[in-house]
């Protein structure tokens, strides 16, 4: 079964305090689903139409685990804490192997 990758791009951070509240809840909410954080921070280099924005990349045991984590009540509570604190783009992509 191929792994999956969840990529979050922060287009805009409107309320850093709400992002911090989200971060405090999100990690523990996602942990039971096998999340592994691969990188997080502002892009070091950008090319073509790339943007210098905060990016978080996580690895999951499977696509099903990533989607289940996103839909879980604990993660939904983290999203509620985030509210309008940031404009984000989230993509979940299944790995090749």
C-alpha positions as CSV (number, residue, x, y, z in Angstrom):
1,X,0.0,0.0,0.0
2,X,1.5,3.4,-1.0
3,X,2.1,6.1,1.5
4,X,0.4,9.5,1.2
5,X,1.6,13.0,1.6
6,X,-0.4,15.9,3.0
7,X,0.9,19.3,1.8
8,X,-0.3,22.5,3.5
9,X,0.5,25.9,2.0
10,X,-0.2,28.9,4.1
11,X,-1.2,31.7,1.7
12,X,-1.8,34.2,4.4
13,X,-1.5,34.2,8.2
14,X,-4.1,36.6,9.6
15,X,-4.0,35.8,13.3
16,X,-0.8,34.1,14.6
17,X,-2.5,33.4,17.9
18,X,-5.2,31.3,16.1
19,X,-2.5,29.5,14.2
20,X,-0.7,28.7,17.4
21,X,-3.9,27.4,19.0
22,X,-4.4,25.2,16.0
23,X,-0.9,23.9,16.1
24,X,-1.2,23.0,19.7
25,X,-4.3,20.8,18.9
26,X,-3.4,19.5,15.5
27,X,-0.3,17.5,16.3
28,X,-1.9,15.4,19.0
29,X,-5.1,15.0,16.9
30,X,-3.1,13.6,13.9
31,X,-0.6,11.4,15.9
32,X,-2.9,8.4,16.3
33,X,-3.2,8.1,12.5
34,X,0.6,7.7,12.0
35,X,1.6,11.2,10.9
36,X,5.2,11.9,10.3
37,X,6.3,15.5,9.8
38,X,8.8,15.8,7.0
39,X,9.3,19.5,6.9
40,X,7.7,22.8,7.9
41,X,8.7,26.4,7.5
42,X,9.0,29.1,4.9
43,X,10.2,28.0,1.5
44,X,14.0,28.5,1.2
45,X,13.9,28.8,-2.6
46,X,11.1,29.3,-5.1
47,X,10.9,28.9,-8.8
48,X,8.5,29.4,-11.6
49,X,5.2,30.6,-9.9
50,X,6.4,29.5,-6.5
51,X,5.6,31.6,-3.4
52,X,7.7,32.3,-0.3
53,X,5.1,31.0,2.1
54,X,4.9,28.6,5.1
55,X,4.7,25.0,4.0
56,X,4.1,21.8,6.0
57,X,4.6,18.4,4.5
58,X,3.5,15.2,6.4
59,X,3.8,11.6,5.5
60,X,1.1,9.0,6.2
61,X,1.0,5.2,6.2
62,X,-1.8,5.4,3.5
63,X,-4.3,7.7,1.8
64,X,-7.1,6.3,3.9
65,X,-5.2,7.2,7.1
66,X,-4.6,10.8,6.0
67,X,-8.2,11.3,5.0
68,X,-9.4,9.7,8.3
69,X,-7.1,12.0,10.3
70,X,-8.5,15.0,8.5
71,X,-12.0,14.0,9.1
72,X,-11.5,13.0,12.7
73,X,-13.3,14.9,15.5
74,X,-10.1,15.9,17.2
75,X,-8.7,17.4,14.0
76,X,-12.0,19.1,13.2
77,X,-11.7,20.7,16.7
78,X,-8.2,22.0,15.7
79,X,-9.6,23.5,12.5
80,X,-12.3,25.2,14.6
81,X,-9.6,26.7,16.7
82,X,-7.9,28.0,13.6
83,X,-11.1,29.5,12.3
84,X,-10.2,32.5,10.1
85,X,-6.6,32.7,11.4
86,X,-5.1,31.7,8.1
87,X,-5.8,31.1,4.4
88,X,-4.4,27.7,3.5
89,X,-4.3,25.3,0.6
90,X,-4.3,21.6,1.6
91,X,-3.6,18.7,-0.8
92,X,-3.3,15.0,0.0
93,X,-1.4,13.0,-2.6
94,X,-0.9,9.3,-2.8
95,X,2.7,8.2,-3.1
96,X,4.1,6.2,-6.0
97,X,5.2,3.3,-3.9
